[in-house]
Amino acid sequence: MDTGEYSDDYSERDSANRRWRPSSRWSGPNEEEPAMGAIGFIGLGVMGEPMCRNLALKSGATVLGFDRADAPLQRLAAVGVVRATSLAELAREAELIFMALPSGKHVQAVCDGDDGLLRHAEARHTIVDLGTSPVQATRELAARFVAKGTAYADAPIARTRQAAEDGTLSVMVGADSATFERLRPLIAMFATDITHCGGVGAGQVVKILNNMVLMQTVVALGEALETAKRAGLDPTLLFETLAKGSADSFALRNHGMKAMLPDIYPERAFSTEYARKDIGYALDLARSVQIDLPGAELANRRLGEAIEAGYGDLYWPVLARVIAASRKA
């Protein structure tokens, strides 16, 4: 899931004529022109819809979409995405299935439900989680798929909705080497930076720590912003000057300047609730490796305070309002 700059939302199959050249596994009878099997895509929200669109436009494969919401499926039909009416249909038609879901709980529900992917998984399938999910749960779920002969990879995404539209995301992949090499050409259709982090779960470790560092940085920006205001300094001058020095960062230029300075925190962005979910994953990971993370605990507390203040559905740098309201006893 994206934790960067907020952004707003948004047949006939001809697989015989729409082909690409994969590295292995998905190949047809003619090795000079191997045919890509159908691609399934579950979760067509803020990030999933543009990723699915890029796959449909660039892969040359039949792409099937599945989501509870009708609007993104209607929009994606314009680029040839076929609506799947059930997970069973998606699994029957597609060999490779991407999931772009809000949390590990959503992934578990899609995989473990009565009509879930585990029920329909076969050796021909590869399942890819593009969201941010707990490390241990990812590894346990992967083991259940592998027991059925199904390949599994975690490939959480980073950057903004605009990057998803432009196909310039960063993706951190946890998978065995063979699975990674099969997936890389397809991931490259919506990402420009693709990192093989290690085996299953490693992608989640890197993404969770990425989000942890980002959230701690945003807390620091909120503290700097309010301190500057109370000291009589122009906050715009502060942030513009920080951007010229060693305090410069992606968080400053996006979360700081585009949300915290103007005090604009829209809904339908990466919410405070989602951000707290991700910092919770970081704290769970820390406990599993027996390390204290006081900085992450502070970010978790500030996000919790923002939720208690009624900001749970707003873009998560709104925690700056909690900092602004605080007073030292």
C-alpha positions as CSV (number, residue, x, y, z in Angstrom):
1,M,0.0,0.0,0.0
2,D,1.1,3.5,-0.7
3,T,2.2,5.8,2.1
4,G,3.4,8.6,-0.1
5,E,1.7,11.6,-1.5
6,Y,-2.1,11.3,-1.4
7,S,-4.1,11.2,-4.6
8,D,-7.6,10.8,-5.8
9,D,-9.4,7.9,-7.3
10,Y,-10.3,6.8,-10.5
11,S,-15.0,-8.3,-24.2
12,E,-13.7,-10.3,-26.0
13,R,-10.4,-12.1,-25.2
14,D,-7.8,-12.4,-27.9
15,S,-5.0,-14.3,-26.2
16,A,-3.9,-15.9,-29.4
17,N,-2.9,-12.5,-30.9
18,R,-1.6,-10.9,-27.6
19,R,1.7,-12.4,-26.6
20,W,4.8,-11.5,-24.8
21,R,8.1,-13.3,-24.0
22,P,8.3,-14.5,-20.4
23,S,11.5,-15.9,-18.8
24,S,10.1,-19.4,-18.2
25,R,7.0,-21.1,-16.8
26,W,4.3,-19.2,-18.7
27,S,5.2,-20.5,-22.1
28,G,3.3,-21.8,-25.1
29,P,4.1,-24.6,-27.6
30,N,6.1,-22.3,-29.8
31,E,9.3,-21.4,-28.0
32,E,10.0,-18.5,-30.4
33,E,6.7,-16.9,-29.4
34,P,5.6,-18.2,-25.9
35,A,2.1,-17.3,-24.9
36,M,1.4,-15.7,-21.6
37,G,-1.3,-17.2,-19.5
38,A,-4.1,-15.0,-18.2
39,I,-3.4,-12.7,-15.3
40,G,-5.8,-12.2,-12.4
41,F,-5.9,-9.0,-10.3
42,I,-7.7,-8.8,-7.0
43,G,-8.2,-5.4,-5.4
44,L,-8.8,-2.4,-7.7
45,G,-8.5,0.4,-5.3
46,V,-6.4,3.5,-5.3
47,M,-3.2,1.6,-6.2
48,G,-4.6,-1.6,-7.6
49,E,-6.6,0.0,-10.4
50,P,-3.7,1.8,-12.1
51,M,-1.4,-1.3,-11.7
52,C,-4.1,-3.5,-13.3
53,R,-4.4,-1.0,-16.1
54,N,-0.7,-1.0,-16.8
55,L,-0.7,-4.8,-17.0
56,A,-3.6,-4.8,-19.4
57,L,-2.0,-2.3,-21.6
58,K,1.5,-3.7,-21.6
59,S,1.5,-7.4,-21.0
60,G,-0.4,-8.6,-24.1
61,A,-2.2,-11.1,-21.8
62,T,-5.8,-11.5,-20.9
63,V,-6.3,-9.7,-17.6
64,L,-9.2,-10.5,-15.3
65,G,-10.1,-8.1,-12.5
66,F,-12.0,-8.8,-9.2
67,D,-13.3,-6.3,-6.8
68,R,-16.4,-5.7,-4.7
69,A,-16.7,-2.2,-6.2
70,D,-18.2,-1.9,-9.7
71,A,-16.8,1.5,-10.8
72,P,-13.1,0.4,-11.2
73,L,-14.2,-2.6,-13.2
74,Q,-16.2,-0.4,-15.5
75,R,-13.3,1.9,-16.0
76,L,-10.8,-0.9,-16.6
77,A,-13.1,-2.6,-19.2
78,A,-12.1,0.2,-21.5
79,V,-8.6,-1.2,-21.7
80,G,-9.8,-4.8,-22.0
81,V,-9.8,-6.0,-18.4
82,V,-12.4,-8.8,-18.1
83,R,-14.6,-8.9,-15.0
84,A,-14.3,-12.0,-12.9
85,T,-17.5,-12.8,-11.0
86,S,-15.9,-15.0,-8.4
87,L,-12.5,-16.0,-7.0
88,A,-13.2,-19.5,-8.4
89,E,-13.6,-18.1,-11.9
90,L,-10.4,-16.0,-11.5
91,A,-8.4,-19.0,-10.4
92,R,-9.8,-21.2,-13.2
93,E,-8.9,-18.7,-15.9
94,A,-5.6,-17.1,-14.5
95,E,-2.3,-18.7,-13.8
96,L,-0.7,-15.6,-12.2
97,I,-2.8,-13.8,-9.5
98,F,-1.9,-10.4,-8.0
99,M,-3.5,-9.2,-4.8
100,A,-3.5,-5.4,-4.0
101,L,-5.4,-5.4,-0.7
102,P,-5.5,-3.0,2.3
103,S,-4.1,-5.3,4.9
104,G,-2.9,-8.8,5.9
105,K,-6.5,-9.5,7.2
106,H,-7.9,-8.8,3.8
107,V,-5.3,-11.1,2.2
108,Q,-6.1,-13.8,4.7
109,A,-9.8,-13.5,3.9
110,V,-9.3,-13.7,0.1
111,C,-7.1,-16.7,0.5
112,D,-8.8,-18.6,3.3
113,G,-12.5,-18.0,2.8
114,D,-15.0,-20.6,1.7
115,D,-14.4,-19.6,-2.0
116,G,-10.8,-18.5,-1.3
117,L,-7.7,-18.9,-3.4
118,L,-6.4,-21.8,-1.2
119,R,-9.5,-23.8,-2.1
120,H,-8.8,-23.3,-5.9
121,A,-4.9,-23.2,-5.9
122,E,-3.1,-25.6,-8.2
123,A,0.5,-26.2,-9.2
124,R,0.1,-24.0,-12.3
125,H,-0.6,-20.9,-10.1
126,T,1.6,-18.2,-8.8
127,I,0.1,-15.9,-6.1
128,V,1.6,-12.5,-5.4
129,D,0.7,-10.2,-2.5
130,L,1.4,-6.5,-3.5
131,G,0.2,-5.1,-0.2
132,T,1.8,-4.7,3.2
133,S,1.2,-7.8,5.4
134,P,2.7,-9.2,8.6
135,V,5.9,-11.1,8.1
136,Q,5.0,-14.2,10.0
137,A,1.5,-14.4,8.5
138,T,3.0,-14.0,5.0
139,R,5.4,-17.0,5.6
140,E,2.7,-19.2,7.1
141,L,0.3,-18.4,4.2
142,A,3.0,-19.0,1.6
143,A,3.8,-22.5,3.2
144,R,0.1,-23.5,2.8
145,F,0.2,-22.6,-0.9
146,V,3.5,-24.3,-1.4
147,A,2.0,-27.4,0.1
148,K,-0.4,-27.4,-2.8
149,G,2.4,-26.9,-5.3
150,T,1.6,-23.2,-5.8
151,A,4.3,-20.6,-5.9
152,Y,3.9,-17.6,-3.6
153,A,5.6,-14.2,-3.5
154,D,5.3,-11.1,-1.4
155,A,5.9,-8.0,-3.4
156,P,4.8,-4.9,-1.5
157,I,4.7,-1.7,-3.4
158,A,6.0,1.8,-2.5
159,R,5.5,5.4,-3.8
160,T,2.4,7.3,-4.9
161,R,-0.8,6.8,-6.8
162,Q,0.8,8.9,-9.6
163,A,3.7,6.5,-9.7
164,A,1.2,3.6,-10.0
165,E,-0.4,5.5,-12.9
166,D,3.0,6.1,-14.5
167,G,4.3,2.6,-13.9
168,T,7.2,3.9,-11.7
169,L,6.5,2.2,-8.4
170,S,9.2,0.6,-6.2
171,V,8.6,-3.1,-5.4
172,M,10.3,-5.1,-2.8
173,V,10.0,-8.9,-3.6
174,G,10.3,-11.8,-1.3
175,A,10.4,-15.1,-3.3
176,D,12.8,-17.8,-4.3
177,S,15.1,-16.9,-7.2
178,A,13.1,-18.8,-9.9
179,T,9.8,-17.2,-8.9
180,F,11.4,-13.7,-8.8
181,E,12.8,-14.1,-12.3
182,R,9.5,-15.2,-13.7
183,L,7.7,-12.2,-12.0
184,R,10.2,-9.5,-12.8
185,P,9.1,-8.8,-16.4
186,L,5.5,-8.4,-15.3
187,I,6.3,-6.3,-12.2
188,A,8.3,-4.0,-14.6
189,M,5.1,-3.1,-16.3
190,F,4.1,-1.0,-13.2
191,A,7.5,-0.5,-11.5
192,T,10.9,0.9,-12.3
193,D,12.7,-0.2,-9.2
194,I,12.4,-3.9,-8.4
195,T,14.4,-5.3,-5.5
196,H,14.8,-9.0,-4.8
197,C,15.0,-8.8,-1.0
198,G,15.3,-12.6,-0.3
199,G,13.0,-15.4,0.4
200,V,9.3,-15.2,1.1
201,G,8.6,-12.6,3.8
202,A,11.8,-10.5,3.0
203,G,9.9,-8.1,0.9
204,Q,7.5,-7.4,3.8
205,V,10.4,-6.9,6.2
206,V,11.8,-4.2,3.9
207,K,8.5,-2.5,3.2
208,I,7.5,-2.5,6.9
209,L,10.8,-0.9,7.9
210,N,10.4,1.6,5.0
211,N,7.1,2.7,6.4
212,M,8.4,2.7,10.0
213,V,11.2,5.1,9.0
214,L,8.8,7.3,7.0
215,M,6.3,7.5,9.9
216,Q,9.0,8.5,12.4
217,T,10.2,11.1,10.0
218,V,6.7,12.6,9.6
219,V,6.4,12.7,13.4
220,A,9.7,14.7,13.5
221,L,8.3,17.0,10.8
222,G,5.2,17.6,12.9
223,E,7.3,18.4,15.9
224,A,9.5,20.8,14.0
225,L,6.5,22.5,12.4
226,E,4.7,23.2,15.6
227,T,7.9,24.3,17.4
228,A,8.7,26.7,14.6
229,K,5.2,28.2,14.8
230,R,5.3,28.7,18.6
231,A,8.8,30.3,18.2
232,G,7.4,32.8,15.8
233,L,9.0,31.5,12.7
234,D,7.3,31.2,9.3
235,P,6.7,27.4,8.8
236,T,7.0,27.7,5.0
237,L,10.4,29.3,5.4
238,L,11.3,26.5,7.8
239,F,10.4,23.6,5.5
240,E,11.9,25.3,2.4
241,T,15.1,25.8,4.2
242,L,15.2,22.3,5.6
243,A,14.8,21.1,2.0
244,K,18.1,22.8,1.1
245,G,20.0,21.0,3.8
246,S,20.7,17.6,5.4
247,A,17.1,17.4,6.7
248,D,15.7,17.1,3.2
249,S,13.7,14.0,2.5
250,F,10.8,12.6,0.4
251,A,8.7,12.9,3.6
252,L,9.5,16.6,3.8
253,R,8.7,17.4,0.2
254,N,5.5,15.4,0.0
255,H,3.9,14.8,3.5
256,G,5.4,18.0,4.9
257,M,5.0,20.6,2.1
258,K,1.9,19.2,0.4
259,A,-0.2,18.2,3.4
260,M,1.2,19.5,6.7
261,L,1.9,23.1,5.6
262,P,-1.4,23.7,4.0
263,D,-3.2,21.6,6.7
264,I,-4.9,19.5,4.0
265,Y,-5.6,15.8,4.8
266,P,-8.2,14.3,2.4
267,E,-10.1,11.1,2.7
268,R,-9.5,8.3,0.2
269,A,-5.8,8.7,0.7
270,F,-3.5,6.5,2.8
271,S,-5.5,6.9,6.1
272,T,-4.4,7.2,9.7
273,E,-6.0,3.8,10.3
274,Y,-3.9,2.2,7.6
275,A,-0.7,3.9,8.8
276,R,-1.3,2.7,12.3
277,K,-1.8,-0.8,11.0
278,D,1.6,-0.7,9.3
279,I,3.4,0.7,12.3
280,G,1.8,-2.1,14.3
281,Y,3.4,-4.6,11.9
282,A,6.8,-3.0,12.6
283,L,6.3,-3.3,16.3
284,D,5.2,-7.0,15.9
285,L,8.3,-7.6,13.8
286,A,10.5,-5.9,16.5
287,R,9.0,-8.1,19.2
288,S,9.7,-11.2,17.2
289,V,13.4,-10.3,17.0
290,Q,13.5,-9.0,20.6
291,I,14.3,-5.3,20.0
292,D,12.8,-2.2,21.5
293,L,11.8,0.5,19.1
294,P,10.9,3.7,21.1
295,G,10.8,5.8,17.9
296,A,8.2,3.5,16.3
297,E,6.3,3.4,19.6
298,L,6.1,7.2,19.6
299,A,4.7,7.2,16.0
300,N,2.2,4.5,17.0
301,R,1.1,6.6,19.9
302,R,0.7,9.8,17.8
303,L,-1.3,7.9,15.2
304,G,-3.5,6.4,17.9
305,E,-4.1,9.9,19.3
306,A,-5.1,11.1,15.8
307,I,-7.6,8.3,15.5
308,E,-9.0,9.1,18.9
309,A,-9.4,12.7,17.8
310,G,-11.6,11.6,14.9
311,Y,-8.9,11.7,12.1
312,G,-8.8,8.0,11.4
313,D,-10.1,8.2,7.8
314,L,-7.9,11.2,6.9
315,Y,-4.6,11.2,5.2
316,W,-2.2,10.1,8.0
317,P,0.1,13.2,8.3
318,V,-2.9,14.7,10.1
319,L,-1.0,13.5,13.2
320,A,0.5,17.0,13.0
321,R,-2.8,18.3,14.4
322,V,-2.4,16.2,17.4
323,I,1.1,17.5,17.9
324,A,-0.2,21.1,17.4
325,A,-2.8,20.6,20.1
326,S,-0.3,19.2,22.7
327,R,1.0,21.2,25.6
328,K,3.8,20.3,28.0
329,A,2.6,20.3,31.6
